[in-house]
Amino acid sequence: MTNHASKSGGIYPVNAMKDQFSGEFKFVQEYRPEIYKVESPDAIEPKGKDAKVLFRYKFDNKTAGVCYDGDYKSVVLGFPFETITTEKERSELLGQILRYWAASPNPSKGGE
């Protein structure tokens, strides 16, 4: 794990997960009166056989999000979800995560 993983504030899904996740998402990295900025986003790596890379930062391709699809499912991001720049993008990503959680176990054994 590392901080300062991105300077652009943008993420995209990896090819192996594009059947379940799509679109690019941005998070706040500059001052805005309505939300704090993400000063030090983390790069995180999957751990274990059922964990995989989900998102990468556009700036440097470091891992921005991982998912686990084993006995249960989880999604972890390297930045705070609430800092995604628009309500539309937050709703879109949340919907994709909920569909991923609701899908049958191990629909994609992809990853990188």
C-alpha positions in Angstrom: 0.0 0.0 0.0 1.2 3.5 -0.8 -0.2 7.0 -0.4 -0.1 9.7 -3.1 -1.0 7.0 -5.6 -2.7 9.4 -8.0 -2.5 13.1 -8.9 -5.4 13.1 -11.4 -8.3 11.8 -9.3 -9.5 9.4 -12.0 -10.1 5.6 -12.0 -11.1 3.0 -14.5 -12.0 -0.7 -14.3 -9.5 -3.3 -15.5 -10.3 -5.2 -18.6 -11.0 -8.5 -16.7 -13.8 -6.8 -14.7 -15.4 -4.8 -17.5 -18.3 -7.3 -17.8 -19.4 -6.1 -14.3 -17.9 -2.6 -14.0 -17.8 0.1 -16.6 -17.1 3.8 -16.9 -14.5 6.1 -15.4 -14.9 7.8 -12.1 -13.3 10.9 -10.6 -12.7 11.9 -7.0 -12.0 15.3 -5.5 -8.3 16.3 -5.3 -8.8 20.1 -5.2 -10.5 22.3 -2.7 -14.3 22.4 -2.9 -16.5 24.1 -0.3 -18.9 21.1 -0.2 -16.4 18.2 0.3 -12.9 17.7 1.5 -10.2 16.8 -1.0 -8.3 13.5 -1.1 -4.8 14.5 -0.4 -3.2 11.0 -0.3 -5.1 8.3 -2.2 -3.8 4.8 -1.5 -2.6 2.2 -4.0 -3.7 -1.2 -2.7 -3.1 -4.8 -3.9 -5.3 -7.9 -3.8 -4.3 -10.6 -1.4 -5.3 -14.3 -1.8 -6.5 -16.5 -4.6 -10.0 -15.0 -4.8 -9.0 -11.4 -4.7 -8.4 -9.4 -7.8 -7.6 -5.9 -9.1 -10.8 -4.0 -9.9 -9.8 -0.4 -10.6 -6.6 1.4 -11.6 -5.7 5.1 -11.2 -5.6 6.9 -14.6 -2.5 8.9 -13.6 -0.1 6.0 -13.0 -2.0 2.7 -13.3 -1.5 1.8 -9.7 -4.3 -0.2 -8.1 -7.2 2.0 -7.0 -9.6 -0.7 -6.0 -9.7 -4.4 -5.3 -12.5 -7.0 -4.9 -12.8 -10.4 -3.3 -15.1 -13.1 -4.7 -14.8 -16.2 -2.5 -17.0 -17.3 0.4 -18.4 -13.7 0.4 -17.8 -10.6 -1.8 -16.2 -7.3 -0.9 -15.0 -4.2 -2.7 -12.3 -1.9 -1.3 -11.2 1.5 -2.8 -8.0 3.4 -2.1 -9.9 6.7 -1.6 -13.1 7.7 0.2 -16.3 6.8 -1.7 -18.0 10.1 -0.7 -15.3 12.1 -2.6 -16.5 10.8 -6.0 -17.2 14.1 -7.7 -20.8 13.9 -8.7 -23.9 12.3 -7.3 -24.5 10.6 -10.7 -21.1 8.9 -10.6 -21.5 7.9 -6.9 -24.9 6.3 -7.8 -23.5 4.6 -10.9 -20.6 3.1 -9.0 -22.7 2.1 -6.0 -25.2 0.4 -8.4 -22.4 -1.6 -10.0 -21.0 -2.7 -6.6 -24.5 -3.8 -5.5 -25.0 -5.8 -8.7 -21.6 -7.4 -8.2 -22.5 -8.4 -4.7 -25.9 -9.7 -5.8 -24.4 -11.8 -8.7 -23.9 -15.5 -8.3 -20.6 -16.5 -6.7 -17.4 -16.1 -8.8 -19.1 -14.9 -12.0 -15.6 -13.7 -13.2 -12.4 -15.5 -12.2 -10.6 -12.7 -14.1 -8.3 -10.3 -12.5 -4.8 -9.5 -13.5 
